Amino acid sequence: MIPSRGLRWSSQTIGIGRRRIQPVTTRQFSSTPAQHRAHGLLSKNRASLPGTTYTALRFSQTNTLVRNAGSIRFASTTPLPASTLATNASSTSEAASSAAAATPTQFASEVSSNLSSSLDSATDFTSESLYNIPEHIGYLHELGLDYGWGPTSVMQFIIEHIHVYAGTPWWVSISLAAIAMRAVLFKPYVDAAENAARMQTIMPITKPLSNKMQEAAKAGDNALVMQLRGEIQMITRRAGVKLWKGAVPMVQVFAGYGTFVLLRAMSNIPVPGLETGGFLWIYNLTVPDPFFILPLATSAVLHWVLRKGGETGAMNLSPEMTKAMIWGFPALSLLFTWWLPASVQISFFVSGVLSYIQSSLFRQPWFRSYFKMTPLPARKDPNAPAPSPYRGDLKIAAPINPVLSQSELNSRFQGAGATQGKKGVIGGIASEIRGTLGGVVEKSREKMRDSNETNQAKREIRERKAYEEKRRAEIKQAREEEERLRREARQARKMRK
């Protein structure tokens, strides 16, 4: 939220300039002239108002006497000198006569004429000189953008220094700030991509163990769960996988948040020059893109970044979850960015383009070889059957005399090609959307089945525990009954003797 002290003095000055001073015709039950207080910015005009005495409204005469050092008695019985009393009496009478000589109408007219000139000059300063503030390091702080210590202050420091020292327009400064942040985080992204590639390489080994660990957890076998977890940790440690390396690039999230808060605040003021610091159709950076080109382009870039495997080039997620992210995240991006100022949209678009370039580079063998990164494992079709050593490929030659003539074959394949051409990109997108929805539904059903199995296992465990407790209670009760019978038998034998 923007601090409220950004343009506090200028807004107060404009508010004072809009006031109109009316003649004061009532005395308000006082014999002293009414006091008209000026604003703190215009206090220099008090001495220029003729015929006014700024005294207290109710205790003006008492203050006149108290401010005189000779009138302070301090419980003394010594009479004051006659000269002091005469001086006080003369000053009091002169003040009263000057106050009585000034009529309310003349007083109001003089005050109005003197204040109007000063307020006009103050208003002229606010309207004309506000957008001519010299741009220097710290002038955003002077406009009220003070966020203490945090990601917003860091981004304010970077954008302000780029804009002042480079002298670039605001849209170029915002873009350069996004490029600078991506350059600073390039090495952590390389380490995260290396870590993701190693995890993807050992996934065929760790995934069966993870499935067994989940089954053991459902069955309540904690010993087996701990054993399998130790094996997975040993495998990841030998492969050189470190989970904290995958979390370091999350710094980009904090940088994006700081940029979002700062640019929205700058657009709400607005900062001088931001309304004219755009390009082409985006001339005003304080309002959203009028043609929605930037948010649409940002969503499209995010879609292709996720298709490339994310910013690290390798996503270790299930195919259903990957499809949901490919289409869900761009839709959310469009929903939450179309109404933002163009300055924020430019920052997000530039960051998305850089992410796409980075993801493409991480998938290039020459790039991974240059930075000594682990090669990405070849992708396998999850629906493809496993190879069998008992099954081979048999090639069958085409018959010499085809059943259909060449003209019939041409007509059939031409029709199929035309139908496929009509579908085009729209048909492919529709099929992908249907496949994504089907995968999400299937994943939800699988989760429901797993949840039902978990609940069933927990219910069986509770039933076994209840049965065991009931059996122990019955055994205990039977033993107590047997012991009671024995005691009664012993007592009966004693009585016979």
Secondary structure, 3 states (H helix, E strand, C coil): CCCCCCCHHHHHHHHHHCCCCCCCCCCCCCCCCCCCCCCHHHHHHCCCCCCCCCCCCCCHHHHHHHCCHHHCCCCCCCCCCHHHHHHHHHHHHHHHHHHHHCCHHHHHHHHHHHHHHHHHHHHHHHHHHHHHCCCCCCHHHHCCCCCCCCHHHHHHHHHHHHHHHHCCCHHHHHHHHHHHHHHHCHHHHHHHHHHHHHHHHHHHHHHHHHHHHHHHHHHCCHHHHHHHHHHHHHHHHHCCCCHHHHHHHHHHHHHHHHHHHHHHHHHHCCCCCCCCCCECCECCCCCCCCCCHHHHHHHHHHHHHHHCCCCCCCCCCCHHHHHHHHHHHHHHHHHHHCCCCHHHHHHHHHHHHHHHHHHHHHCCHHHHHHCCCCCCCCCCCCCCCCCCCCCCCCCCCCCCCCCCCHHHHHHHHHHHHHHHHHHHHHHHHHHHHHHHHHHHHHHHHHHHHHHHHHHHHHHHHHHHHHHHHHHHHHHHHHHHHHHHHHHHHHHHHHHHC
